[in-house]
């Protein structure tokens, strides 16, 4: 197939033959409302691993916050992340900055960097110079790897009196939603029993958060038993609770007890069990969000404030039990209740019409490959040998190029490197579980080999190198329904629709009620929230304002 040449800025490519991409327009900085009517609290709420069909598939069961989003919000059913590395760090930061990972810098949850001539791993919010308060043994955290300001920064820049709060169980969720801004940014350490931050944000814990950790957290984060709340009539909507593919075939059915997996006499181990396997941390995050609204009077002081809330347990439950498990439905029903309380609290504390929330997800998920295979889908989980074969073939291809160069007329280092990359690309695509490979030159070119190439360009960096062969200068696209993880029963990180299709829903203020199949992207969320609150946004974003949330917008 001949390539199609694209013109214009890389972040605004118009893909003539692709249904997933649209040309962004510069967001307006003026408010969608009259000044007196503009929302005073912008809430960006991200539900980790909430593949879009998880909402529609269980629609009739929701009675709380998810019900309100679906009934009273404005929902875009054709929304996707438009980058290839669909993981938590890139997803949250894309939603908060309005630009692709290649521009905001968080191209993966982690990546490889060449330092002192060696390839070294870097975690996306790692910062050894910003220790976690109270946990000096842990590696520090900060947003220093984020290269672009986000919505929280725009709001703070517009009004120095604005307040920024961002909360999550995961550090990369809380930090990603806060962008580069300094504010009240907290997350939960796996073995800890409360929320923490780093000295990038504070030199010590304020009284309000210390009080929450000491008095409120034990009340909402103390269960050692997770029982099902799924109604009997709804159980047929999930896979059987005894599915042998969950948790590697052990402890797959309700009730789930901490003592089955950890030592119940070790508080750190029990906290780790809650953190890894249960819905309980999300309850803690929502509770802290309500406390932060009270403490800082968010949206109640005549300024526009920002609240980021990243709810992580849909992701952890999905990884351990799968997206169609009984456990995931229970988790969503509990989340529905928590969000119902949260939205009602916003009405009571901030006031109807004074807050606006955008709800989305950082990525979707591929179902358990073994389950898909039983259902007749061509799906596969790579084993250790197959993952190792990728490394072996890549190294053999590079060695062959270098050997062939011996005795020939010398070429430039750049030409030799291109020859190595092309050889690796040719070698990898012969593997049956690899659908395509793209050299760094490929993804930086405006000549498209296929539609996925643009997605890879939006996750691309020559300094922050992604797996599986970061040293080779080649990106890999696995075959559809292929999972490379051996530690999670279900996972994500591909450029396929099941990993990119996420909800985008706006609720509150004067957002109209409705459903749209308009093609939108997650980079559109931040500029739209900025527009709705009258916040000036940068004019070089990859996203655009979704004016249709207000109907006939001014």
VENRA-V952574 format. One record per run of one state. SS is the DSSP state (a for helix, b for strand, c for the rest). FROM is the first residue (numbers start at 1). TO is the last residue. Records with the same first field share a line. If there is no record, write none. Layout:
BEGIN
SS=FROM-TO, FROM-TO
END
This chain:
BEGIN
c=1-4, 6-9, 13-34, 38-40, 48-50, 52-52, 58-58, 62-64, 73-73, 77-78, 81-87, 98-100, 105-109, 116-117, 124-125, 127-131, 133-140, 142-150, 159-163, 169-170, 179-183, 189-194, 197-197, 199-206, 221-224, 227-231, 238-245, 250-255, 262-266, 278-279, 297-304, 312-312, 322-325, 350-354, 361-365, 367-368, 375-379, 382-383, 406-412, 429-433, 445-446, 448-451, 458-464, 466-469, 473-473, 479-481, 484-490, 492-496, 503-503, 509-513, 517-519, 522-523, 533-546, 551-554
b=5-5, 41-47, 51-51, 74-76, 79-80, 110-115, 118-123, 126-126, 132-132, 141-141, 164-168, 184-188, 195-196, 198-198, 225-226, 256-257, 305-311, 355-360, 366-366, 380-381, 434-439, 447-447, 465-465, 474-478, 482-483, 491-491, 501-502, 504-508, 514-516, 520-521
a=10-12, 35-37, 53-57, 59-61, 65-72, 88-97, 101-104, 151-158, 171-178, 207-220, 232-237, 246-249, 258-261, 267-277, 280-296, 313-321, 326-349, 369-374, 384-405, 413-428, 440-444, 452-457, 470-472, 497-500, 524-532, 547-550
END
